[in-house]
Amino acid sequence: MKIIKIANVLLLGTLLVAATGCGKSKALMAAEAYETAACACKDAKCATEASTKFTASAGDMATAKGGEAEAISKATTAAASCVMKASMAGLPTPPK
């Protein structure tokens, strides 16, 4: 019976961690989602949609935890790079 109680506590703890995003704030989760969405884009329209969706979640930035600033910055910088690449993909190449 004791083993079942321990198993239930471990299961509940695992579900709690999974449900809260491993302790990540909404700000970090939004930045990571933006990076994932932007880097999956192959054209400017998709990149614009990813950026617009991230901009709509700007209110979540207030939930950032002190130690997450670097991770958020890294994710948004990578996303911006991906947006730039996707936006440039549709442009004609200049003559040489």
N, C-alpha and C positions, 0 to 999 in steps of 0.2 A: 504494500500500500504506500509505503514511503517513497518507493521508486516512482510510482505513478504521480505522486504529488510533485516530485522533483522534475519529472518529465513535463508536467503541465506548466510549471513555473518557467522552465526553459522555453517551451513553446510560446507562452505568452510574451516572454521577453523578446524572442525572435520576431514575433508579429509586431510588437511595439516598435522595435528598431526599424523594421521594414516599412511600417506605416508612416514613420516620421522622417524617412529619407536618411537614415543613419545620422541623425542629428544635424543635418544641413538646414540652413535657413531657406526661406522662400527665395531670397535674393540669389543665393548660390545655385539653387535648383533652376531658377529662371535663366541665369547666365549659362549654365551647362546645357540647358535645353536649347537656348539660342545658338550656342556653338554647334551642337549636333544638327540642328535644322539648317543653319546657314552653310555648314560644310557639306551637307548632302545636296545642296542646290547645284544645278548645272546651267541655269540661266538667270537673267536679271529679274524676271518676274518673281521667281521663287525666292531669290535673295531679298527682294523688297518685302515680300510677304513675311519672311522670317524676321526681318528688322522691325516691321510694323507690329508684329505680335509681341516682340520683346519690348518695344517702346510702350505698348499697352500695359505691360507688367511693371512699369517703372515704380509704382507704389510699393512693390515688394522689396525694393532696394533698402527701405527703412528697416527691414527685418534682418539685415546683415549682421553677423556676429563679428566681433573685433578681429579674430584671427582669419576671417574669410576674405579680407580685402584683396590679398594677393591672388587667391584662386579665382575670384570674380574678375579681377583685372586680366588675368591670363586667359580666361574663357572668352571674355568679350573682345580682347585683342585678336585672338585666334578667329573668332566669328567675323570680326571686321575684315580680316584678311581674306577669309573665304567669300564674304560678300563682294569684296573688290574683285576677286578672281572670277566669280560667277557673272558679275556685271560686265567685266571686260571680255568675257568669252563671246558675247554676241557682236562685238565691234569688229569691223573689218580691219585687217592688218595694214599698216601704212606701207606705201611703196618704198623700195630700197633705193 
